[in-house]
Amino acid sequence: PSRITLLKIIIALGFIAGLLMSHKLWVSSRVYPLVPIFSAIPNIIFPFDYILFSTLLVLLIVIIYSSKPQRYILMFTALIVTLGILDQSRWQPWAYQYLFMLAAFSFTSWKNSDAIATTKTLKVAILIIASIYFWSGLQKFNATFIFQTFPWLTEPSLRFLPEYIHMFLSSFGIFVPFVETGIGIGLF
């Protein structure tokens, strides 16, 4: 399979995994309330919420196996955007990253002989990933991340190491914003 086909499969599988791990987020029958973008929008009730969630998964499987997935990508995009309008808590960074990347695939011809369209689509995917790394790195250029968040993130791993190493490894938080922003710039 071509690089674009492999990337399509990986993104769709990642989307499936994300949806399955957060399945309660994508249905209306859950403990915490839905937050639609307009209060007048009605909720989708059980069992229709599960039917729509299952439709998302089926569309992703069809996208994986389809040699010309444009229409399925557009159907998936329309459905997930609709579900996002019905509940703002569904606007997860991983979800819109995968969504934007899949949406870019709907503009390619999916012909093996069309190298220009494939290259453009891959460049859009790279642009999306590079932008995420760059922006995420910029967001970490602050004292809260360096002195509170980074030590908190590394603390579970540090428990297994000798105490004298803790201070040394905790100081690496200052480098994380530079590395992450640098990865984004490198991808650009």
C-alpha positions as CSV (number, residue, x, y, z in Angstrom):
1,P,0.0,0.0,0.0
2,S,1.0,3.6,-0.6
3,R,2.2,6.0,2.1
4,I,-1.1,7.8,2.0
5,T,-3.1,4.6,2.3
6,L,-1.1,3.6,5.3
7,L,-1.5,7.0,6.9
8,K,-5.3,6.8,6.3
9,I,-5.4,3.4,8.0
10,I,-3.3,4.6,11.0
11,I,-5.4,7.7,11.5
12,A,-8.7,5.8,11.2
13,L,-7.4,3.1,13.7
14,G,-6.2,5.9,16.1
15,F,-9.7,7.5,15.8
16,I,-11.4,4.2,16.5
17,A,-9.2,3.6,19.6
18,G,-9.9,7.2,20.8
19,L,-13.6,6.8,20.3
20,L,-13.7,3.4,22.1
21,M,-11.6,4.7,25.0
22,S,-13.9,7.7,25.4
23,H,-17.2,6.1,24.4
24,K,-19.2,7.7,27.1
25,L,-18.2,11.1,25.7
26,W,-19.9,10.3,22.4
27,V,-23.3,9.3,23.7
28,S,-26.0,11.3,25.4
29,S,-26.8,8.9,28.2
30,R,-24.0,9.6,30.7
31,V,-23.5,11.0,34.2
32,Y,-22.4,14.5,33.3
33,P,-24.5,16.9,31.2
34,L,-24.1,17.7,27.5
35,V,-23.1,21.2,26.6
36,P,-24.5,22.1,23.2
37,I,-23.3,25.2,21.4
38,F,-26.9,26.5,21.6
39,S,-29.2,25.7,24.5
40,A,-32.1,25.2,22.2
41,I,-30.5,22.2,20.5
42,P,-32.3,19.0,21.7
43,N,-30.3,16.0,23.0
44,I,-30.2,12.8,21.0
45,I,-31.9,10.2,23.2
46,F,-31.1,6.5,23.9
47,P,-30.8,4.3,21.8
48,F,-30.2,6.8,18.9
49,D,-27.0,8.1,20.6
50,Y,-25.5,4.6,20.5
51,I,-26.6,4.1,16.9
52,L,-24.8,7.3,15.9
53,F,-21.7,6.3,17.9
54,S,-21.8,2.9,16.1
55,T,-22.2,4.7,12.8
56,L,-19.0,6.6,13.5
57,L,-17.1,3.3,14.1
58,V,-18.6,1.7,11.0
59,L,-17.7,4.7,8.8
60,L,-14.1,4.5,10.1
61,I,-13.9,0.8,9.2
62,V,-15.3,1.5,5.8
63,I,-12.8,4.4,5.3
64,I,-10.0,1.9,6.2
65,Y,-11.1,-0.6,3.6
66,S,-12.3,1.7,0.9
67,S,-10.0,2.5,-2.0
68,K,-11.9,5.8,-2.7
69,P,-13.0,6.9,0.8
70,Q,-13.9,10.5,0.0
71,R,-17.6,10.2,0.5
72,Y,-17.2,8.2,3.7
73,I,-14.8,10.7,5.0
74,L,-17.3,13.5,4.3
75,M,-20.1,11.5,5.9
76,F,-17.9,10.8,9.0
77,T,-16.9,14.5,9.1
78,A,-20.6,15.7,9.0
79,L,-21.6,13.3,11.7
80,I,-18.7,14.1,14.1
81,V,-19.2,17.8,13.6
82,T,-22.9,17.4,14.3
83,L,-22.0,15.5,17.5
84,G,-19.6,18.3,18.4
85,I,-22.3,20.9,18.0
86,L,-24.5,18.8,20.3
87,D,-21.8,18.7,23.0
88,Q,-18.7,21.0,23.3
89,S,-16.9,18.5,25.6
90,R,-16.4,16.4,22.4
91,W,-14.0,19.0,21.1
92,Q,-11.0,17.0,22.2
93,P,-7.6,17.9,20.6
94,W,-7.0,14.3,19.4
95,A,-10.4,14.2,17.8
96,Y,-10.0,17.4,15.8
97,Q,-6.4,16.5,14.9
98,Y,-7.6,13.2,13.4
99,L,-10.7,14.8,11.9
100,F,-8.6,17.5,10.1
101,M,-6.2,14.9,8.8
102,L,-9.0,12.7,7.5
103,A,-10.7,15.7,6.0
104,A,-7.6,16.5,4.1
105,F,-7.7,13.0,2.6
106,S,-11.1,13.7,1.1
107,F,-9.4,16.2,-1.3
108,T,-7.0,13.6,-2.8
109,S,-7.8,11.6,-6.0
110,W,-6.8,8.2,-4.5
111,K,-5.3,7.2,-7.8
112,N,-1.9,5.5,-7.5
113,S,-0.7,7.5,-10.5
114,D,-1.6,10.9,-9.0
115,A,1.7,11.6,-7.1
116,I,1.1,15.3,-6.9
117,A,-2.3,15.0,-5.0
118,T,-0.7,12.4,-2.7
119,T,2.2,14.6,-2.0
120,K,0.0,17.6,-1.3
121,T,-2.2,15.5,1.1
122,L,0.8,14.2,3.0
123,K,2.1,17.8,3.3
124,V,-1.2,18.9,4.8
125,A,-0.9,16.0,7.3
126,I,2.7,17.1,8.1
127,L,1.5,20.7,8.5
128,I,-1.2,19.7,11.0
129,I,1.2,17.6,13.1
130,A,4.0,20.3,12.9
131,S,1.5,23.0,14.0
132,I,0.4,20.9,16.9
133,Y,4.0,20.3,18.1
134,F,4.9,24.0,17.6
135,W,1.8,25.3,19.4
136,S,2.1,22.7,22.2
137,G,5.7,23.6,22.7
138,L,4.9,27.4,22.9
139,Q,2.2,26.7,25.5
140,K,4.9,25.1,27.7
141,F,7.0,28.3,27.8
142,N,5.9,29.2,31.3
143,A,6.9,28.8,34.9
144,T,3.8,26.8,35.8
145,F,4.7,24.0,33.3
146,I,8.4,24.0,34.1
147,F,8.2,24.1,38.0
148,Q,4.8,22.4,38.6
149,T,3.3,20.5,35.7
150,F,6.5,18.8,34.5
151,P,7.5,17.6,38.0
152,W,4.0,16.4,38.5
153,L,4.0,14.5,35.2
154,T,7.4,12.8,36.0
155,E,6.7,12.1,39.6
156,P,5.2,8.6,39.1
157,S,8.3,7.5,37.2
158,L,10.7,9.2,39.6
159,R,9.4,7.1,42.6
160,F,11.4,4.2,41.3
161,L,14.7,6.1,41.1
162,P,17.1,7.2,43.9
163,E,16.3,10.5,45.5
164,Y,19.5,12.2,44.3
165,I,18.4,11.7,40.7
166,H,15.0,13.4,41.2
167,M,16.3,17.0,41.3
168,F,18.5,16.3,38.2
169,L,15.6,14.9,36.1
170,S,13.1,17.5,37.3
171,S,15.3,20.2,35.9
172,F,14.7,18.8,32.4
173,G,11.3,20.6,32.4
174,I,13.1,23.7,31.1
175,F,14.1,21.9,27.9
176,V,10.7,20.4,27.0
177,P,9.3,23.6,25.4
178,F,12.4,24.0,23.3
179,V,12.4,20.4,22.2
180,E,8.7,20.3,21.4
181,T,8.8,23.6,19.5
182,G,11.9,22.5,17.8
183,I,10.2,19.3,16.6
184,G,7.4,21.5,15.1
185,I,9.9,23.7,13.4
186,G,11.8,20.7,12.1
187,L,8.6,19.2,10.6
188,F,7.8,22.5,9.0
